[in-house]
Structure formats: structure tokens, C-alpha cells
Amino acid sequence: MGENGDGAPRSAAGADPVVTVVGAGLAGSEAAWQLARAGVRVRLHEMRPVQMTAAHQSDRLAELVCSNSFRSASLDAAVGLLKDEMRRLGSLIMTVADRTQVPAGVALAVDRDRFATQVTEALCACPEIEVIRQEVTAIPDGVTILATGPLTSAALSRALQGLLGQHYLYFYDAIAPIVTADSIDRTVIFSASRYGRGGDDYLNCPMSRDAYYQFVDALLQAQTVPTREFERCVYFEGCMPIEELARRGRDTLAFGPMRPVGLVDPRTGERPFAVVQLRQDNHAGTLYNLVGFQTKMTYPEQRRVLRTIPGLAQAEFVRLGSLHRNTFIDSPRLLLPTLQLRAATSVFVAGQLIGVEGYVESAAAGLLAARNAARVVRGLPVVVPPATTALGSLVHYVTDARRRDFQPMNANYGLFPPIATRERGREKRRALAARAQRDLELWLTRHGAALTAPGADVSAGGA
Ligand SMILES: Cc1cc2nc3c(=O)[nH]c(=O)nc-3n(C[C@H](O)[C@H](O)[C@H](O)COP(=O)(O)OP(=O)(O)OC[C@H]3O[C@@H](n4cnc5c(N)ncnc54)[C@H](O)[C@@H]3O)c2cc1C
């Protein structure tokens, strides 16, 4: 094989482009399928079972490492809309998920064994796909999609650090919760930066002495998620969970992330006993994160305890806090919205490795990377979905070069550009979904058949 101008390997006759996909989890499996459906040959490298990760249990492709839920199936949730978009784009993961679903109310949950088996069979039955059971330890030559996920092997992590620079690859999530701007009670909070430096950039939730100690008690009593064996590590001081800080002493938080120094509530002219600061999280100003509030409280406990914070009684959480082992790259600095590395455009990155969070989001990133990889090897211009779609909003979020302190993100309506409507809550989400569906159709029409996937016929997969 030789190399063409895009770095795409071609056969001696100049035909049959090949793309290498590394990692056959949710993103890599979807990517391989999309490439094969576009008539591109695929070398799909998966290291299991030769080398296992600390979380996977089997040799099957697209194994779900934890929950069997793909979360909400409703358009009221952005992840439901993302599923709808993926179906329109001919997703293998969605086709098999729909075929293997089990009853789960408004969620789409699957029989995990049937799901992984059917994805594996569908991919292995594709004549275009060669599955290679081998750990990849160096960045392959030619057009490549890296989709090795949150538990990328140590050797490939080192190779990635060599390519990207060691400050651009992270190994731990320290996620603070994020709420929608609409759901913050502005009559309770005040806007100010410490000592007036930086204008009114922060929203401050003021707490009295009594409110603060009640909050600390609630934190100390809250249930937390157990730390898995392979996640055990000493937390960096800068990403200590708030409940751990509270355990160090009842005043620790008041001297740490909840310190009130330099902040005066203009309504009382006094400094509160403690504050929770909220910082704008996206350019549109529709999302705010709780500064320094990474936590291992369970999700229901986070909703309960954090809604006791003044101003957050009605908070709508688009992301809850967590701390766990996760390999991901600093996408805002490294990645183009086409999912190509800025420094090496023949290398695409997809899945959790780019800082999206969740099964559906990871698969969706695999889908986009593959569509663009197929376009590169065919000499077509690469494409980016509109920011008004669920896929486009997620990709724009993780690749927004203005973003600092990057942490992984789920699909959520807070990422969407504002829409001119007086509606709130569910009606507003419906309006955002309708705009997304219309814009996706326009985008598909504009880019023609190269983007409109042939239907995901997985009959060869032996459903
Ligand atoms: C412990 C844990 C629990 C999670 N629970 C959930 C959950 O309940 N719900 C949810 O939505 N998300 C969950 N996630 C996040 C989840 O991992 C992602 O949502 C999703 O699996 C990521 O998809 P991916 O394709 O990027 O990575 P993966 O699905 O992990 O796939 C990556 C693949 O690459 C392979 N690989 C790694 N290194 C190499 C190498 N060097 N060479 C070849 N192959 C390699 C791995 O074996 C793996 O098969 C969890 C993550 C972890 C770590």
C-alpha cells in the first residue's frame, strides 16, 4: 500500500482505501460499521481478550461495562434526541439497541449480552471489516480513528502523550455538577467576583452560619458511590470531593471552595458566612457549574443535598458530579469539530477519549469520525453537523477552543444555541428538538448521499 495526499493508504491500483480503527467499544464499533457501509475497508483493532481492561468482562465488541441503560428514549431529553439523530444517520449501535431492548420505562435499556453479541456478529460478518485482536501500542500510519475509550491501554496512552504533549492527556475526571441558567433563583443569589476583580462574572449563593452547618451535616450523611478497586488513587488536592473536605473538619469547606472572602452581598452590605459560586459554563450563558463541587455522592443524593443550597431549590441538573478514572484528551485545544487532530488531520479521535460522556454520546462521536474519515479517503471535504443538533452541540462543546478547565460532558439541551421562544421547561425542549430535526434534515440534503447512510441492515448479525 502507498500513501495518498491525505495520508490515506490505497492499494497499488489506487482503489480500496483502508481506514484503521483502534478500539472496538461503542465508538469504534459504530465507526467500523459506518466506514464499511460507505464501502471503505476497515482494520478494526481490539486488544481484548489478549489484553483485558480493568472493567470489561468479555471478548465481545461494544461491551457495556456498567449499566445496561442508554438513558432516556424521549425527545424531552437531549440524549433521546441524539438517539433519534443516530437512527436517521443509520447507526448500528441504535439498530441493535432497539432490537435488544428490555422494558425500562422511558429509558432505552438493552439485554447487554444480546446487544454485544449482535454488534460483534454484525461487524464480523462485514466483508469490508478485518477484526484484529491485538493491542495497538503506537499511532498507526494512514487514516486512523482512535477510539480506545476511558481505559485506553498504558502503552497507547504513552504514544498519545508523545503525539499530543504530556499536558494534553488526562487520566481522571473531577466533574462538578452543572445547572441550567433558567433554573437558578435570581432573587436569592447575587452576582460578583471576589474583591470586585472580573466584574459580576460569578453567581454567588450566600449561606448563613446555620445554613452552612446544616449543609455540611447533609454532606456528611449523604450516600456516596463506592470507589472501584482500579480507581483507587490519592486525590489531587485540587479535585478533592466536597464530602471528603467536609470529613476533614466542619469548617474546611468554608476555608476552601465555599470561602466568602472578597464577596459582599449588595442587598445586605455584608459578607455571607459561606458561598457556593456558580461559573458560566458555555458561551451562550445557558449553563453554570458549581465551582469546586466535584463529588462522589450518588445522583439522587446530589439532587437532594445540592437543592438545599440557597438559589438552587429548583435547580435543573444537566450533569451531575463525579470522580473516576477516565482517559481523555484536551479536545478544545487539540481537536477540530470534524474530530480530526489539529496537528495530524489523518488522525481522528472518537468516543469517550474526546471528552464526551456516555454510551450514546461515544457511539455518536464514532459515527461522525467515520463519516469524515470516509470522506477524507474519498477526497471529499469533511463536514460538521449544525450546532443546533444534539450531535452538533456536543461536538461544538468539546471542541470549543475558548473553553478552559475542560471536563467530559453528556448530551444536554443546555449545550444548544438559544432559541427565540417564551416557552420554558418541557415546551422549550420540544422546540429545541423540532429545530434540531429540521436542521439535521437540511444538513443531510445539503451534503447528499455521502451522509445519508444506507439503512443499518444487520440481518447478517443473526438477531
Ligand atoms: C467503569 C466504567 C463504568 C461506566 N459506566 C457507564 C454507564 O453506566 N453508562 C454510560 O453511559 N457510560 C458509562 N461509562 C462510560 C463508558 O465507558 C463510555 O460511555 C463508553 O463505553 C465509551 O465508549 P468508547 O467506545 O469510547 O470506549 P469503550 O467502550 O471502553 O471501548 C474502547 C475499546 O478499546 C479497547 N482498547 C483500549 N486500548 C486499546 C489498545 N491500545 N489497542 C486496542 N484496543 C484497545 C478496549 O478494550 C475497549 O474495547 C463507564 C465507564 C467506565 C470506565
The ligand as an SDF file (V2000), in Angstrom:
LIG
                    3D

 53 58  0  0  0  0  0  0  0  0999 V2000
  -16.1210    1.6490   34.9890 C   0  0  0  0  0  0  0  0  0  0  0  0
  -16.9230    2.4430   33.9990 C   0  0  0  0  0  0  0  0  0  0  0  0
  -18.3160    2.4610   34.0900 C   0  0  0  0  0  0  0  0  0  0  0  0
  -19.0780    3.1840   33.1680 C   0  0  0  0  0  0  0  0  0  0  0  0
  -20.4400    3.1590   33.2500 N   0  0  0  0  0  0  0  0  0  0  0  0
  -21.1900    3.7770   32.3040 C   0  0  0  0  0  0  0  0  0  0  0  0
  -22.6170    3.6770   32.3250 C   0  0  0  0  0  0  0  0  0  0  0  0
  -23.1930    3.0420   33.1760 O   0  0  0  0  0  0  0  0  0  0  0  0
  -23.3230    4.3250   31.3550 N   0  0  0  0  0  0  0  0  0  0  0  0
  -22.7050    5.0300   30.3760 C   0  0  0  0  0  0  0  0  0  0  0  0
  -23.3950    5.5780   29.5060 O   0  0  0  0  0  0  0  0  0  0  0  0
  -21.3490    5.1420   30.3370 N   0  0  0  0  0  0  0  0  0  0  0  0
  -20.5780    4.5330   31.2800 C   0  0  0  0  0  0  0  0  0  0  0  0
  -19.2200    4.6280   31.2770 N   0  0  0  0  0  0  0  0  0  0  0  0
  -18.5770    5.3810   30.2840 C   0  0  0  0  0  0  0  0  0  0  0  0
  -18.3290    4.3860   29.1330 C   0  0  0  0  0  0  0  0  0  0  0  0
  -17.0750    3.8460   29.1140 O   0  0  0  0  0  0  0  0  0  0  0  0
  -18.4580    5.0450   27.8540 C   0  0  0  0  0  0  0  0  0  0  0  0
  -19.7010    5.6370   27.8750 O   0  0  0  0  0  0  0  0  0  0  0  0
  -18.3270    4.1430   26.6560 C   0  0  0  0  0  0  0  0  0  0  0  0
  -18.1120    2.7770   26.8830 O   0  0  0  0  0  0  0  0  0  0  0  0
  -17.1470    4.6930   25.9850 C   0  0  0  0  0  0  0  0  0  0  0  0
  -17.1430    4.1860   24.7080 O   0  0  0  0  0  0  0  0  0  0  0  0
  -15.7690    4.1350   23.9490 P   0  0  0  0  0  0  0  0  0  0  0  0
  -16.0250    3.4320   22.6830 O   0  0  0  0  0  0  0  0  0  0  0  0
  -15.1500    5.4600   23.9170 O   0  0  0  0  0  0  0  0  0  0  0  0
  -14.8530    3.2240   24.9110 O   0  0  0  0  0  0  0  0  0  0  0  0
  -15.0290    1.6690   25.2600 P   0  0  0  0  0  0  0  0  0  0  0  0
  -16.4320    1.2520   25.1130 O   0  0  0  0  0  0  0  0  0  0  0  0
  -14.3560    1.4850   26.5860 O   0  0  0  0  0  0  0  0  0  0  0  0
  -14.1850    0.9490   24.1220 O   0  0  0  0  0  0  0  0  0  0  0  0
  -12.7920    1.1020   23.9990 C   0  0  0  0  0  0  0  0  0  0  0  0
  -12.2200   -0.2010   23.4930 C   0  0  0  0  0  0  0  0  0  0  0  0
  -10.8570   -0.0020   23.1780 O   0  0  0  0  0  0  0  0  0  0  0  0
  -10.1230   -1.1370   23.5920 C   0  0  0  0  0  0  0  0  0  0  0  0
   -8.7210   -0.7090   23.7580 N   0  0  0  0  0  0  0  0  0  0  0  0
   -8.1820    0.0810   24.7170 C   0  0  0  0  0  0  0  0  0  0  0  0
   -6.8770    0.2940   24.4720 N   0  0  0  0  0  0  0  0  0  0  0  0
   -6.5770   -0.3840   23.3290 C   0  0  0  0  0  0  0  0  0  0  0  0
   -5.3770   -0.5500   22.5580 C   0  0  0  0  0  0  0  0  0  0  0  0
   -4.2410    0.0420   22.9060 N   0  0  0  0  0  0  0  0  0  0  0  0
   -5.4220   -1.3240   21.4460 N   0  0  0  0  0  0  0  0  0  0  0  0
   -6.5870   -1.9310   21.0720 C   0  0  0  0  0  0  0  0  0  0  0  0
   -7.7400   -1.8120   21.7670 N   0  0  0  0  0  0  0  0  0  0  0  0
   -7.7390   -1.0310   22.8780 C   0  0  0  0  0  0  0  0  0  0  0  0
  -10.8260   -1.5900   24.8580 C   0  0  0  0  0  0  0  0  0  0  0  0
  -10.5870   -2.9590   25.1160 O   0  0  0  0  0  0  0  0  0  0  0  0
  -12.2890   -1.3100   24.5220 C   0  0  0  0  0  0  0  0  0  0  0  0
  -12.9230   -2.4200   23.9490 O   0  0  0  0  0  0  0  0  0  0  0  0
  -18.4280    3.9220   32.1720 C   0  0  0  0  0  0  0  0  0  0  0  0
  -17.0350    3.9190   32.0930 C   0  0  0  0  0  0  0  0  0  0  0  0
  -16.2840    3.1870   32.9840 C   0  0  0  0  0  0  0  0  0  0  0  0
  -14.7840    3.1950   32.8660 C   0  0  0  0  0  0  0  0  0  0  0  0
  1  2  1  0
  2  3  1  0
  2 52  2  0
  3  4  2  0
  4  5  1  0
  4 50  1  0
  5  6  2  0
  6  7  1  0
  6 13  1  0
  7  8  2  0
  7  9  1  0
  9 10  1  0
 10 11  2  0
 10 12  1  0
 12 13  2  0
 13 14  1  0
 14 15  1  0
 14 50  1  0
 15 16  1  0
 16 17  1  0
 16 18  1  0
 18 19  1  0
 18 20  1  0
 20 21  1  0
 20 22  1  0
 22 23  1  0
 23 24  1  0
 24 25  2  0
 24 26  1  0
 24 27  1  0
 27 28  1  0
 28 29  2  0
 28 30  1  0
 28 31  1  0
 31 32  1  0
 32 33  1  0
 33 34  1  0
 33 48  1  0
 34 35  1  0
 35 36  1  0
 35 46  1  0
 36 37  1  0
 36 45  1  0
 37 38  2  0
 38 39  1  0
 39 40  1  0
 39 45  2  0
 40 41  1  0
 40 42  2  0
 42 43  1  0
 43 44  2  0
 44 45  1  0
 46 47  1  0
 46 48  1  0
 48 49  1  0
 50 51  2  0
 51 52  1  0
 52 53  1  0
M  END
$$$$
